Amino acid sequence: MTAHGVVLRSIRHPLRLTAFLGIIILLLIAAFLLGSIMVSPEDRALHNADDTVPVLAQVETRVVGEDERLPGTVSAGQSFSLKLTAGPAEGSGPTVISGVRVAPGDTLAPGSIPLEISGRPRITVPPEVPLYRDVLEGDRGNDVRALQLLLRDLGARGVRVTGVADRATLDAIGHIYVRAGYSAPVTAEGAAVILWSEFIHIPAGGAVLKSISPVGTVLSGESEVLSLRLSPDIISTRVTARQLARYPVGTPVRISAGTGEPAESSVIAVGEFNTDSSGAGGYDITLSLPPQLGLGVDAAVQILPAAVTAETPAVPLTAVRQDGGKSYVELAPAEGAKATPSPRRIEIRITAQGGGWAAIEPREDLPVGTSIRVGP
């Protein structure tokens, strides 16, 4: 320092200083370039927040069973009740059932004798035999012709269908009595006669006996003496229009009574569209009642889909989409390709649903192993 100010010393190594500054500048430039290239995880997440990542699945081979259960009720089949009007009995006694020759479960056919009333048998004939009078030899008419037709169908020998009550016709009727242990009716003069009052009408073709009044039952006025089952008891249920396609006639199902193994059944009838008491529309479905369940009328059951053992192509239900009432799946983008806003659609037909999967009809353009979109 002098009296005139500060004296600056010269830099001993100016090249070193220049080099040092150059290095600092290069490091700053490198840091800037790296900072512009590298992206933090937080920045990357924010950048990809709006990207859609598709969730994929594959077409598989599976056993797909329906999960659907329908409530059902046992309904009585068609029946026929025979009612007889009490008439004057022989002597002064009451009109009473004096003998029963059949039991519930037996099949009654034309020409059989299910019971006797006040000691006399009652022979079954179909409605087509219009007996309305006592018939003697030589009588003629449509009632005689119909009776001769019945006797011929029953295998009676020598009976000709002429409409005239000849000896062969009367003998064939008498044989029915004698074979069952009764005497054939005769007039006071001892002539053979067909007594219309000793015949009862049952439905043509016969039927199964449900019930019959026991011996000792006194008939008063018009009394029911027996009941026939014309058709077996059934199971009734109801489905919506959407469910109807899964239950055509012949569709196999299983019936569960709540305990034990379900029994096999099938749809035997589908009714027309109608509305129930609540105003809801639907279709009444009739199913056969498995006899091994031993259920009575009004018993509640569950109707289950038939057991499925066959494998079929299947897709997750979450992959199934709807458009205009049709079902389809969307193919996944090719490996390495970016998802497109309009992926290719493949229409499918679903044959069953269960366990989160849909069984589909095979398609050549949708083989097993094909990747499909599940998510967006």
C-alpha positions as CSV (number, residue, x, y, z in Angstrom):
1,M,0.0,0.0,0.0
2,T,1.3,3.6,-0.8
3,A,0.1,7.0,0.0
4,H,-1.8,7.0,-3.3
5,G,-4.0,3.7,-2.8
6,V,-4.0,0.0,-2.9
7,V,-1.6,-1.8,-5.2
8,L,-3.1,-5.2,-6.7
9,R,-0.7,-8.0,-7.2
10,S,-0.7,-9.9,-10.4
11,I,-2.1,-13.4,-10.6
12,R,0.7,-15.9,-10.6
13,H,-1.1,-18.7,-12.5
14,P,-3.8,-17.2,-14.8
15,L,-4.1,-20.5,-16.9
16,R,-5.0,-22.5,-13.8
17,L,-7.8,-20.1,-12.9
18,T,-9.2,-20.2,-16.4
19,A,-9.2,-24.0,-16.5
20,F,-10.9,-24.1,-13.1
21,L,-13.6,-21.8,-14.2
22,G,-14.1,-23.8,-17.4
23,I,-14.6,-27.0,-15.4
24,I,-17.2,-25.2,-13.3
25,I,-19.1,-24.0,-16.3
26,L,-19.0,-27.6,-17.9
27,L,-20.4,-29.1,-14.7
28,L,-23.2,-26.6,-14.6
29,I,-24.1,-27.4,-18.3
30,A,-24.0,-31.2,-17.6
31,A,-26.2,-30.8,-14.6
32,F,-28.7,-28.8,-16.6
33,L,-28.8,-31.4,-19.4
34,L,-29.2,-34.3,-17.0
35,G,-32.0,-32.4,-15.2
36,S,-33.9,-32.0,-18.4
37,I,-33.6,-35.7,-19.3
38,M,-34.2,-37.4,-16.0
39,V,-37.8,-37.5,-14.6
40,S,-38.6,-38.2,-11.0
41,P,-41.1,-41.0,-10.1
42,E,-43.6,-38.3,-8.9
43,D,-43.4,-36.5,-12.2
44,R,-43.7,-39.8,-14.1
45,A,-46.9,-40.7,-12.1
46,L,-48.4,-37.3,-12.8
47,H,-47.6,-37.7,-16.5
48,N,-49.2,-41.1,-16.7
49,A,-52.2,-40.4,-14.6
50,D,-54.5,-40.0,-17.6
51,D,-53.2,-43.1,-19.4
52,T,-55.6,-46.2,-19.6
53,V,-54.0,-49.5,-18.8
54,P,-56.2,-52.3,-20.1
55,V,-57.0,-55.4,-17.9
56,L,-56.8,-58.6,-19.9
57,A,-58.1,-62.1,-19.7
58,Q,-58.1,-65.2,-22.0
59,V,-60.8,-67.4,-23.4
60,E,-60.6,-70.6,-21.4
61,T,-62.1,-74.1,-21.4
62,R,-64.3,-74.6,-18.4
63,V,-67.3,-76.4,-17.0
64,V,-69.8,-73.7,-16.4
65,G,-73.1,-74.5,-14.6
66,E,-76.0,-72.1,-14.1
67,D,-76.4,-70.6,-10.7
68,E,-80.1,-69.8,-11.2
69,R,-82.7,-71.3,-8.8
70,L,-86.4,-71.1,-9.3
71,P,-89.0,-71.7,-6.6
72,G,-91.6,-74.3,-7.4
73,T,-94.7,-75.9,-5.9
74,V,-96.1,-79.4,-6.3
75,S,-99.5,-79.2,-8.0
76,A,-102.1,-81.9,-8.2
77,G,-102.6,-83.6,-11.6
78,Q,-105.9,-84.0,-13.2
79,S,-108.4,-86.3,-11.4
80,F,-111.8,-87.8,-11.8
81,S,-114.4,-88.3,-9.1
82,L,-117.1,-90.9,-9.4
83,K,-120.3,-90.0,-7.6
84,L,-123.2,-92.4,-7.3
85,T,-126.8,-91.6,-6.4
86,A,-128.2,-93.9,-3.7
87,G,-131.1,-96.0,-5.0
88,P,-133.4,-98.5,-3.5
89,A,-131.4,-101.5,-2.2
90,E,-132.6,-105.0,-2.3
91,G,-135.0,-105.6,0.6
92,S,-135.4,-102.8,3.0
93,G,-131.7,-102.2,4.0
94,P,-129.7,-99.1,3.1
95,T,-127.5,-98.6,0.0
96,V,-124.1,-99.5,1.3
97,I,-120.7,-100.3,-0.1
98,S,-120.5,-104.0,0.7
99,G,-117.2,-104.9,-1.0
100,V,-114.0,-103.2,-2.3
101,R,-111.9,-105.2,-4.7
102,V,-109.1,-102.6,-5.5
103,A,-106.6,-100.4,-3.5
104,P,-105.1,-97.0,-4.1
105,G,-102.4,-97.2,-6.8
106,D,-104.2,-99.9,-8.8
107,T,-105.1,-99.2,-12.4
108,L,-108.8,-99.3,-13.3
109,A,-109.6,-100.3,-16.8
110,P,-112.9,-100.8,-18.6
111,G,-114.4,-104.2,-17.8
112,S,-113.1,-104.3,-14.2
113,I,-115.1,-104.5,-10.9
114,P,-113.7,-102.1,-8.3
115,L,-116.5,-102.5,-5.7
116,E,-119.9,-103.9,-5.0
117,I,-122.9,-102.0,-3.6
118,S,-125.5,-103.8,-1.5
119,G,-124.1,-107.2,-2.6
120,R,-124.0,-106.4,-6.4
121,P,-120.9,-105.6,-8.5
122,R,-120.3,-102.4,-10.4
123,I,-118.6,-102.9,-13.8
124,T,-116.6,-100.1,-15.3
125,V,-117.2,-98.9,-18.9
126,P,-115.9,-95.8,-20.8
127,P,-118.2,-92.8,-21.5
128,E,-118.5,-94.0,-25.1
129,V,-120.9,-96.7,-23.9
130,P,-124.1,-94.8,-23.3
131,L,-126.1,-97.3,-21.2
132,Y,-129.4,-95.9,-20.2
133,R,-131.8,-99.0,-20.0
134,D,-131.9,-102.6,-19.2
135,V,-131.1,-104.7,-22.3
136,L,-132.7,-108.0,-23.2
137,E,-132.0,-110.4,-26.0
138,G,-133.2,-108.9,-29.3
139,D,-132.9,-105.3,-28.2
140,R,-131.1,-103.0,-30.6
141,G,-129.6,-99.5,-30.5
142,N,-126.4,-97.5,-30.3
143,D,-126.0,-98.5,-26.6
144,V,-125.9,-102.1,-27.7
145,R,-123.4,-101.4,-30.5
146,A,-121.1,-99.5,-28.2
147,L,-121.2,-102.3,-25.6
148,Q,-120.4,-104.9,-28.3
149,L,-117.4,-102.7,-29.4
150,L,-116.2,-102.7,-25.8
151,L,-116.6,-106.5,-25.5
152,R,-114.7,-107.0,-28.7
153,D,-111.8,-104.8,-27.4
154,L,-111.8,-106.8,-24.2
155,G,-111.3,-110.0,-26.2
156,A,-114.7,-111.5,-25.9
157,R,-115.2,-114.4,-28.4
158,G,-118.1,-114.7,-30.7
159,V,-119.3,-111.1,-30.2
160,R,-120.3,-109.3,-33.5
161,V,-120.8,-105.6,-33.7
162,T,-124.4,-105.5,-35.1
163,G,-126.2,-103.2,-32.7
164,V,-128.5,-106.1,-31.8
165,A,-128.2,-107.8,-28.4
166,D,-127.8,-111.5,-29.4
167,R,-127.0,-114.5,-27.2
168,A,-123.3,-114.1,-27.6
169,T,-123.5,-110.5,-26.3
170,L,-125.5,-111.5,-23.2
171,D,-123.2,-114.5,-22.6
172,A,-120.0,-112.3,-22.8
173,I,-121.5,-109.9,-20.2
174,G,-122.5,-112.8,-18.0
175,H,-119.0,-114.2,-18.1
176,I,-117.6,-110.9,-16.6
177,Y,-119.9,-111.5,-13.6
178,V,-119.1,-115.2,-13.2
179,R,-115.4,-114.7,-13.5
180,A,-115.5,-112.2,-10.6
181,G,-117.6,-114.6,-8.5
182,Y,-121.1,-113.1,-9.0
183,S,-124.2,-114.5,-10.5
184,A,-125.2,-112.9,-13.8
185,P,-128.5,-110.9,-13.6
186,V,-131.7,-112.4,-14.8
187,T,-135.3,-111.2,-15.0
188,A,-138.1,-112.5,-12.9
189,E,-138.8,-115.0,-15.7
190,G,-135.2,-116.1,-15.6
191,A,-134.1,-114.4,-18.9
192,A,-130.6,-113.0,-19.2
193,V,-130.5,-109.2,-18.9
194,I,-127.9,-106.4,-18.9
195,L,-128.7,-104.1,-16.0
196,W,-127.6,-100.6,-16.8
197,S,-127.5,-99.7,-13.0
198,E,-124.7,-102.2,-12.4
199,F,-122.3,-100.3,-14.7
200,I,-120.3,-97.2,-13.8
201,H,-118.5,-94.8,-16.2
202,I,-114.8,-94.1,-15.8
203,P,-112.5,-92.1,-18.3
204,A,-111.6,-94.0,-21.4
205,G,-108.2,-95.8,-21.3
206,G,-108.4,-96.4,-17.5
207,A,-106.7,-94.5,-14.7
208,V,-104.9,-94.9,-11.4
209,L,-107.0,-95.2,-8.3
210,K,-106.4,-92.4,-5.8
211,S,-109.0,-93.2,-3.2
212,I,-112.1,-95.3,-2.6
213,S,-114.7,-95.3,0.1
214,P,-114.3,-98.2,2.5
215,V,-116.6,-101.1,3.1
216,G,-119.6,-100.1,5.2
217,T,-120.0,-96.6,3.7
218,V,-123.7,-95.8,3.5
219,L,-124.6,-93.9,0.4
220,S,-127.0,-91.0,0.9
221,G,-128.1,-88.8,-2.0
222,E,-125.2,-88.3,-4.4
223,S,-122.0,-89.6,-2.8
224,E,-118.4,-89.8,-4.1
225,V,-117.3,-93.4,-4.0
226,L,-113.9,-93.3,-5.7
227,S,-111.3,-90.9,-7.1
228,L,-109.0,-91.5,-10.1
229,R,-105.7,-89.9,-11.0
230,L,-105.8,-89.1,-14.7
231,S,-102.4,-87.5,-14.8
232,P,-99.5,-87.5,-12.2
233,D,-98.8,-84.6,-9.9
234,I,-96.6,-82.0,-11.3
235,I,-94.3,-79.1,-10.3
236,S,-95.3,-75.6,-11.3
237,T,-93.1,-72.5,-11.5
238,R,-93.1,-69.2,-13.3
239,V,-90.4,-67.4,-15.4
240,T,-90.0,-64.0,-16.9
241,A,-89.7,-63.3,-20.6
242,R,-85.9,-63.0,-20.2
243,Q,-85.7,-66.5,-18.5
244,L,-88.1,-68.2,-21.0
245,A,-85.4,-69.0,-23.6
246,R,-83.6,-71.2,-21.0
247,Y,-86.6,-73.4,-20.4
248,P,-88.1,-74.9,-23.6
249,V,-90.0,-78.2,-23.4
250,G,-87.6,-81.0,-22.7
251,T,-85.0,-79.0,-20.8
252,P,-83.5,-81.2,-18.1
253,V,-83.4,-79.8,-14.6
254,R,-82.9,-81.0,-11.0
255,I,-85.5,-80.8,-8.2
256,S,-84.4,-80.2,-4.6
257,A,-86.8,-80.7,-1.7
258,G,-84.3,-79.2,0.8
259,T,-82.8,-82.4,2.0
260,G,-81.0,-85.2,0.2
261,E,-79.7,-85.2,-3.4
262,P,-81.6,-83.4,-6.1
263,A,-83.7,-85.6,-8.4
264,E,-83.7,-85.4,-12.2
265,S,-86.7,-83.8,-13.9
266,S,-87.6,-81.9,-17.1
267,V,-89.9,-79.3,-18.5
268,I,-93.1,-80.8,-19.9
269,A,-95.1,-77.8,-20.8
270,V,-94.7,-74.0,-21.3
271,G,-97.8,-71.8,-21.0
272,E,-98.7,-68.6,-22.9
273,F,-97.7,-65.2,-21.6
274,N,-100.1,-64.0,-18.8
275,T,-100.2,-61.7,-15.8
276,D,-100.4,-63.0,-12.2
277,S,-102.5,-61.5,-9.4
278,S,-99.9,-58.8,-8.8
279,G,-100.0,-57.7,-12.4
280,A,-96.5,-59.1,-13.2
281,G,-96.2,-60.7,-16.6
282,G,-94.6,-64.1,-17.2
283,Y,-94.9,-67.7,-18.3
284,D,-96.1,-70.7,-16.3
285,I,-93.8,-73.7,-16.6
286,T,-94.8,-77.3,-15.8
287,L,-92.2,-79.9,-14.8
288,S,-92.4,-83.6,-14.0
289,L,-92.4,-84.6,-10.3
290,P,-89.7,-87.2,-9.5
291,P,-91.6,-89.9,-7.6
292,Q,-88.6,-90.7,-5.4
293,L,-89.0,-87.4,-3.6
294,G,-92.3,-88.5,-2.1
295,L,-93.7,-85.0,-2.1
296,G,-97.4,-84.2,-1.6
297,V,-99.5,-81.4,-3.1
298,D,-98.4,-77.8,-2.2
299,A,-94.9,-78.9,-1.2
300,A,-92.3,-76.3,-1.9
301,V,-89.2,-77.2,-4.0
302,Q,-86.2,-75.6,-5.6
303,I,-85.6,-76.0,-9.4
304,L,-81.9,-76.2,-10.2
305,P,-80.2,-76.3,-13.6
306,A,-79.1,-79.8,-14.8
307,A,-75.7,-80.9,-13.7
308,V,-73.1,-79.9,-16.2
309,T,-70.0,-82.0,-16.8
310,A,-69.0,-81.0,-20.4
311,E,-66.3,-78.4,-20.9
312,T,-67.0,-75.5,-23.2
313,P,-65.2,-72.2,-24.2
314,A,-65.8,-69.6,-21.5
315,V,-65.0,-66.0,-20.8
316,P,-65.2,-63.9,-17.5
317,L,-68.6,-62.2,-17.1
318,T,-66.7,-59.0,-16.6
319,A,-65.4,-59.2,-20.1
320,V,-68.9,-59.5,-21.6
321,R,-70.3,-56.2,-23.0
322,Q,-73.7,-55.4,-24.4
323,D,-74.8,-53.3,-27.4
324,G,-78.3,-53.3,-28.9
325,G,-79.3,-56.5,-27.1
326,K,-76.2,-58.4,-28.4
327,S,-73.3,-59.7,-26.3
328,Y,-69.7,-59.3,-27.4
329,V,-66.1,-59.2,-26.2
330,E,-63.3,-56.9,-27.2
331,L,-60.0,-58.3,-28.4
332,A,-56.8,-57.2,-26.6
333,P,-54.3,-55.2,-28.5
334,A,-51.4,-57.1,-30.0
335,E,-48.3,-57.5,-27.9
336,G,-46.3,-54.3,-27.9
337,A,-49.1,-52.4,-29.6
338,K,-50.8,-49.4,-27.9
339,A,-54.4,-49.8,-27.0
340,T,-56.8,-48.2,-29.5
341,P,-60.0,-46.3,-28.6
342,S,-62.0,-48.7,-30.8
343,P,-60.8,-52.3,-30.3
344,R,-62.1,-55.1,-32.4
345,R,-65.4,-56.6,-31.3
346,I,-66.4,-60.3,-31.5
347,E,-70.1,-61.1,-31.0
348,I,-70.7,-64.1,-28.7
349,R,-73.7,-66.3,-27.8
350,I,-73.9,-67.2,-24.1
351,T,-75.2,-70.7,-23.3
352,A,-74.8,-70.7,-19.5
353,Q,-73.6,-68.5,-16.7
354,G,-72.2,-69.4,-13.3
355,G,-69.3,-68.8,-10.9
356,G,-68.5,-65.5,-12.6
357,W,-68.0,-67.1,-16.0
358,A,-70.1,-67.3,-19.2
359,A,-70.0,-70.4,-21.4
360,I,-70.1,-69.4,-25.1
361,E,-70.7,-71.2,-28.4
362,P,-67.3,-72.0,-30.1
363,R,-66.2,-69.5,-32.8
364,E,-63.3,-69.9,-35.2
365,D,-62.3,-66.3,-34.7
366,L,-62.3,-66.6,-30.9
367,P,-60.3,-69.7,-30.1
368,V,-59.3,-70.8,-26.6
369,G,-56.3,-68.7,-25.5
370,T,-57.4,-65.5,-27.2
371,S,-56.7,-62.4,-25.1
372,I,-59.7,-60.2,-24.4
373,R,-60.2,-57.0,-22.6
374,V,-61.8,-57.1,-19.1
375,G,-61.2,-53.6,-17.9
376,P,-61.4,-50.4,-19.9
